[in-house]
Amino acid sequence: MKNFSGKVLFLDRSDINTDEIIPAKYLTEITKEALKPYLLEDLVLEGFDQKRDLKDKAVIVTRANFGCGSSREHAPWALEVNGINVVIAESFARIFRQNMFNCGMMAIELPKEKIDYLFAEYAGKETFISVDVDNDKIVISAGKQQEEIPYTISEFDKTLVKESGWVGYADKHY
């Protein structure tokens, strides 16, 4: 199972599409590692600096409809190769969300009110999130402040996460 904890990158925008996650011009690369330097290269977000803000981040918290656009699997791959195995959002594009689980990664949906709260309470602070996959909860902390937030995913998606994705699942069950 992958690591589901680390420092948080807050991306305060809805509709971040797969071209912004990994620009289409890099889709000819033949390894995941080759995608690494280009993650979020084309993201336009006031105050965001790709080189500075991605450093040492392992979790993204963002707004609605993350991963919209094309259905390319390269978008989760670019996150994964950069050590980001968790994205928490109000909602995801359907295919992107399933591609995350298929790769053994976490795509956690929380209600808009909870996402608004996370931005109000934690954005701008050095924030750390740990996902307790077995108990369906997020542990979020900044300084001495810490709290737990429950989430739900399907049992099958949880199984994919625990098996490190479809390949691990198939190896174990077929």
N, C-alpha and C positions, 0 to 999 in steps of 0.2 A: 504494500500500500504506500502511496506517495505521502509526502509531508503536507499537512494541511494547517500550517501555522506560520506566522511571521508578521513582519511589519506591513502596515496597510498603506495603499495608495488610494486616495479619494479622488474620483473623477466625477465632478459635479456637472453631469450632462446626460440627457437621455439620447437615445438613438445613435449611439456610437456603433458604427457599422464595421463590417469585416475588412473593408478597404482601409479604414483608419487603424484597425488592429494590426493588420499586415498588408501593406500596399500590394496591389495585383502585380506590379512589375517584378516582384520577388517570387512569384509562384512557380517559376521555372527552376528554382533551387531544388536539389535532389535530397538534401538532408535537413532534418529539423535544425541542427546546429547552424546551418547557413542562414536561417531566418532570424537568429538571435539579435543581431544589431539593429534590426529594422522594426521591432515591436513598437507600435504607436507612433511611428515616424511621421505620419501624416495627420495625427490628431491635432485639431485646432481647438484649444481650450485656453482661455485667458489664464496666464500665470503658469501654464504647464510647460516644462522643459523636459523632453524625453530623456536626455542623458542624465540630468540631475535627479529627476523625480522617480525614475525606475530603479535606481540603485538600491539594492538590498530589499526590495519589496517582494512579498510573497502572496499578498491578498489584495484584491481590488474591491472597493465598495463604490457603486455607481448607481445611476438612476434607471429609468425604464427602457425596455427594448434593446438591451445590450446584445451585440452580435447580429444586428439586422443586416440586410444586404444579401450577398451571395452565400451559398451553402458550403463554402470551402472549409475543409478540415484544417487547413493551414493556420487559421486564426487560433484555435485552441493549441495547436502545436507551437506557435510563436509564444504564447503565454507560458506553456509548459517548459520550453527550453530556457526560458528566462526565470524559472523557479516559481512561477505564479500558477498554483494549482487550485486556487479558490477565487471565484468571483461571486460577490453578493450584490444583488440588484432587486429592484422592484419587479422586473420581468426580463425575459430573454426572448430573442427570436427562437422559434421552436427548434429549428435544425441546429443552430449554434448550441443551444442548451443540451440537446441530445449528443452532439459531438463531444461536448465536455465530458459527459458521463461515459461515453464510448471510449474516451481516452483515460478513464479512471480519475477524472478531475471533478471538482465540486462546483456546481452552479446552484447557488442557494437563493431562492426567492423569498423576500420579506415584504410585508405590506408597505405601501407608500408612507404611512405614518411612521413606521419603524425606520425606514431609510432616511426620512426627514430628520428623525431624532438622532440617528448616527452621525449625520452631517453636522447638525447643530451642536452635538455634545462632543464629538471627537475629531472632526476635520480640523486641520491646523495644528494638531498635537501629534507627538510621536505615539502612534497607536499600534497595538499588537493584537492580533486575533488568532485564536486556536480553535479549530473545529473538532469537536468530540463526535466522531462519526457514529460510534456505537450508541450514544445517548441522544443524538439529534439536537445538539446545542452548540452554540457559538459562545466562546468566552472572549470577551473584549476588554482590553485594559489600556489605560493611559496614566502613567504615573501611579498614584495610589488608588485611582478609581478603577473598579473592576465590576463587571456584571455578566450574567449569562442570559442568552437570548435563544429561545427554542426555535427550531425550524422543522419543516417536514419535506421529505423526498420519498418517492416510492421505494418499496422494498427491493425491487429489481435494480433501480438506479443505485441504491446503497450497495447492493451486491457487486455491481460493476465497479464502483469506487473501491471496494475492499479487494477486488480481484485485479486492480490496476487496469481496468478497461476490458473491452471485448476480447482482446487476444488472451489475456490472463484467464478470463472466464471460460473461453473456448478450450484452452489448454487443460483446465481443471475438469470440465464437464463433458468434453467430447472425445 
